[in-house]
Amino acid sequence: MKDLQIGVMASGRGSNFQSIIDAIESDYLKNVEISLLITDNAAAYAIERAQKHGIPHLVLKPKEFDSRDAYYEYVALELKKRDIGLVVLAGFMRIVGKPVIDQFPNRIMNIHPALLPSFPGFHGQKQAADYGVKISGCTVHFVDEGMDTGPIIIQAAVSVRDDDTEDALSERILKLEHKIYPEAIRLFAEGRLDVRGHTVIIKGMTYEDGCITNPPLPD
């Protein structure tokens, strides 16, 4: 039995799910095990990824429950049954309900393809490109009852190009997502994340001064 049991929730292809699997199998994430995948979509490619790596999965559809709360109460029950220590949202296309949040306070992570608090919600990459920002990126945060409003754990930035489309920007951001999500889980597994109010303090972290400018400053 590993020290940290993870439950992943996904609705689609699960590329971030795969990045976490890869980080575990490469031993980048030590003493971490994915115990369960929960999906609301029977056709999700994430299921195939789970089966390939021997990870149990459940298909739980909200329409099969009497209410939204009933659905999330059942989700919470399945997670608790497996002693899940961290819930990871990997493209789960629903706002997680209060019954799960209450059972896992500051133990649910999500990744968002924008530099929160800018551009929350769906299509963060398109919002950024349409707005004309010069720098965008991705954010891993703890989940609260709002939409992408929880305490921020880690962020990574990319320059936005004048000719960027949503797809082009999304592709560059996704590469960073696959790096920072396993890192956020590693920090959690090592007990280094301390939530104080709305701020996440990373224990033992050293920082270097630096900046990203777009367009670049002249030498």
C-alpha positions as CSV (number, residue, x, y, z in Angstrom):
1,M,0.0,0.0,0.0
2,K,1.3,3.4,-1.0
3,D,1.3,6.3,1.5
4,L,-1.0,8.5,-0.6
5,Q,-4.0,7.1,-2.4
6,I,-5.4,9.3,-5.2
7,G,-8.8,9.4,-6.7
8,V,-9.0,10.9,-10.2
9,M,-12.1,12.4,-11.8
10,A,-12.2,12.9,-15.5
11,S,-14.8,13.4,-18.3
12,G,-12.7,13.1,-21.5
13,R,-9.4,12.1,-22.9
14,G,-7.5,12.4,-19.7
15,S,-4.2,13.6,-20.9
16,N,-3.4,15.1,-17.4
17,F,-4.5,11.8,-15.9
18,Q,-1.8,10.1,-18.1
19,S,0.8,12.6,-17.0
20,I,0.2,11.7,-13.4
21,I,0.3,8.0,-14.3
22,D,3.6,8.6,-16.1
23,A,5.0,10.5,-13.1
24,I,4.1,7.6,-10.7
25,E,5.6,4.9,-13.0
26,S,8.8,6.9,-13.5
27,D,9.1,7.2,-9.7
28,Y,8.9,11.0,-9.9
29,L,5.9,10.7,-7.6
30,K,7.0,8.4,-4.8
31,N,4.7,6.6,-2.5
32,V,1.7,7.6,-4.5
33,E,-0.9,5.4,-6.1
34,I,-4.0,6.1,-8.2
35,S,-6.7,3.9,-6.5
36,L,-9.7,4.9,-8.6
37,L,-10.9,6.8,-11.7
38,I,-14.4,8.2,-11.6
39,T,-15.9,9.4,-14.8
40,D,-19.3,10.8,-15.8
41,N,-18.8,9.7,-19.4
42,A,-18.9,6.0,-20.4
43,A,-17.1,7.0,-23.7
44,A,-14.2,8.9,-22.0
45,Y,-10.8,7.9,-23.3
46,A,-9.6,8.2,-19.7
47,I,-11.2,4.8,-19.1
48,E,-8.9,3.2,-21.7
49,R,-5.9,4.8,-20.0
50,A,-7.1,3.4,-16.6
51,Q,-7.6,-0.1,-18.0
52,K,-4.1,-0.1,-19.6
53,H,-2.5,0.7,-16.3
54,G,-4.6,-1.6,-14.1
55,I,-6.5,1.3,-12.4
56,P,-10.1,0.5,-11.3
57,H,-12.7,2.8,-12.7
58,L,-16.4,3.7,-12.1
59,V,-18.8,5.3,-14.5
60,L,-21.2,7.4,-12.4
61,K,-23.7,9.5,-14.4
62,P,-25.5,12.3,-12.5
63,K,-28.8,11.6,-14.4
64,E,-29.0,8.3,-12.7
65,F,-29.3,9.9,-9.3
66,D,-32.3,11.7,-7.7
67,S,-30.4,15.0,-7.2
68,R,-27.0,16.6,-7.7
69,D,-26.3,16.3,-3.9
70,A,-27.2,12.6,-4.1
71,Y,-24.7,12.1,-6.9
72,Y,-21.9,13.8,-5.1
73,E,-22.7,12.0,-1.8
74,Y,-22.3,8.7,-3.7
75,V,-19.0,10.0,-5.2
76,A,-17.7,10.9,-1.8
77,L,-18.7,7.5,-0.4
78,E,-16.8,5.7,-3.1
79,L,-13.7,7.8,-2.5
80,K,-13.8,7.4,1.2
81,K,-14.2,3.6,0.9
82,R,-10.8,3.5,-0.8
83,D,-9.1,5.8,1.8
84,I,-8.4,8.4,-0.8
85,G,-6.2,11.2,0.5
86,L,-6.3,13.5,-2.5
87,V,-8.9,13.9,-5.2
88,V,-7.5,15.1,-8.6
89,L,-9.8,16.6,-11.2
90,A,-8.3,15.9,-14.6
91,G,-10.7,17.4,-17.1
92,F,-13.8,16.7,-15.0
93,M,-16.3,19.0,-16.7
94,R,-18.6,19.6,-13.8
95,I,-18.4,21.8,-10.7
96,V,-17.8,19.4,-7.8
97,G,-20.6,19.4,-5.3
98,K,-20.5,20.3,-1.6
99,P,-20.8,16.7,-0.3
100,V,-17.4,15.9,-1.8
101,I,-15.8,19.3,-0.9
102,D,-17.0,18.8,2.7
103,Q,-15.4,15.4,2.9
104,F,-12.1,16.5,1.3
105,P,-11.3,20.1,2.5
106,N,-8.1,21.3,0.8
107,R,-7.7,17.8,-0.6
108,I,-9.2,18.3,-4.0
109,M,-7.0,19.7,-6.8
110,N,-7.9,21.1,-10.2
111,I,-5.9,22.3,-13.2
112,H,-7.1,25.3,-15.3
113,P,-5.7,26.4,-18.6
114,A,-5.3,30.1,-17.7
115,L,-3.5,32.2,-15.1
116,L,-6.2,32.5,-12.4
117,P,-8.0,34.5,-11.3
118,S,-8.1,35.7,-14.9
119,F,-10.3,33.7,-17.3
120,P,-12.0,31.2,-15.1
121,G,-14.6,28.7,-16.4
122,F,-14.6,27.1,-19.8
123,H,-12.3,27.8,-22.7
124,G,-9.7,29.8,-20.7
125,Q,-7.3,29.7,-23.7
126,K,-9.8,31.2,-26.0
127,Q,-10.7,33.9,-23.5
128,A,-7.1,34.8,-23.2
129,A,-6.4,34.9,-27.0
130,D,-9.6,36.9,-27.6
131,Y,-8.8,39.4,-24.9
132,G,-5.3,40.0,-26.4
133,V,-3.2,39.2,-23.3
134,K,0.5,38.9,-23.8
135,I,1.1,36.2,-21.2
136,S,-1.1,33.2,-20.4
137,G,-0.6,29.8,-18.8
138,C,-2.1,27.3,-16.4
139,T,-2.9,27.0,-12.7
140,V,-3.2,24.2,-10.3
141,H,-5.4,25.1,-7.3
142,F,-7.4,23.6,-4.5
143,V,-11.1,23.3,-5.1
144,D,-13.7,25.2,-3.2
145,E,-17.4,25.7,-4.0
146,G,-16.8,28.4,-6.6
147,M,-15.7,28.0,-10.2
148,D,-11.9,28.1,-10.3
149,T,-11.8,30.2,-7.1
150,G,-9.8,28.0,-4.7
151,P,-6.3,28.7,-3.3
152,I,-3.6,28.6,-6.0
153,I,-0.8,26.1,-5.6
154,I,1.4,26.5,-8.7
155,Q,1.3,28.4,-12.0
156,A,3.2,28.3,-15.2
157,A,3.3,31.0,-18.0
158,V,3.7,31.1,-21.7
159,S,3.9,34.0,-24.1
160,V,0.9,34.6,-26.3
161,R,1.7,35.2,-30.0
162,D,-0.1,37.8,-32.2
163,D,-1.3,35.0,-34.5
164,D,-2.3,32.6,-31.8
165,T,-5.5,30.6,-32.2
166,E,-7.2,28.8,-29.3
167,D,-5.8,25.5,-30.5
168,A,-2.2,26.7,-30.9
169,L,-2.2,28.4,-27.4
170,S,-3.9,25.3,-25.9
171,E,-1.2,23.0,-27.2
172,R,1.6,25.0,-25.6
173,I,-0.3,25.4,-22.3
174,L,-1.1,21.7,-22.2
175,K,2.6,20.9,-22.2
176,L,3.0,22.9,-19.1
177,E,0.0,21.4,-17.5
178,H,1.6,18.0,-17.8
179,K,4.6,19.3,-15.8
180,I,3.0,21.3,-13.0
181,Y,0.2,18.9,-12.1
182,P,2.5,16.1,-11.0
183,E,4.6,18.7,-9.2
184,A,1.6,20.0,-7.2
185,I,0.8,16.4,-6.3
186,R,4.4,15.8,-5.3
187,L,4.4,18.8,-3.0
188,F,1.1,17.6,-1.4
189,A,2.4,14.0,-0.9
190,E,5.5,15.4,0.8
191,G,3.3,17.4,3.2
192,R,4.7,20.7,2.0
193,L,1.5,22.6,1.2
194,D,0.1,24.8,4.0
195,V,-3.2,26.6,3.3
196,R,-3.5,29.9,5.2
197,G,-6.7,31.6,4.3
198,H,-6.6,31.9,0.5
199,T,-2.8,31.5,0.2
200,V,-0.9,28.3,-0.2
201,I,2.5,28.4,1.5
202,I,5.0,25.9,0.1
203,K,7.3,24.7,2.9
204,G,11.0,24.7,2.1
205,M,10.6,26.5,-1.1
206,T,13.4,28.8,-2.4
207,Y,12.6,31.5,-5.0
208,E,14.7,33.1,-7.7
209,D,14.0,36.6,-9.0
210,G,13.0,36.6,-12.7
211,C,10.4,37.8,-15.1
212,I,8.7,37.0,-18.4
213,T,8.1,39.9,-20.7
214,N,6.2,39.7,-24.0
215,P,7.3,41.3,-26.2
216,P,10.9,40.9,-24.9
217,L,12.7,43.9,-23.6
218,P,15.7,45.1,-25.6
219,D,19.1,44.1,-24.3
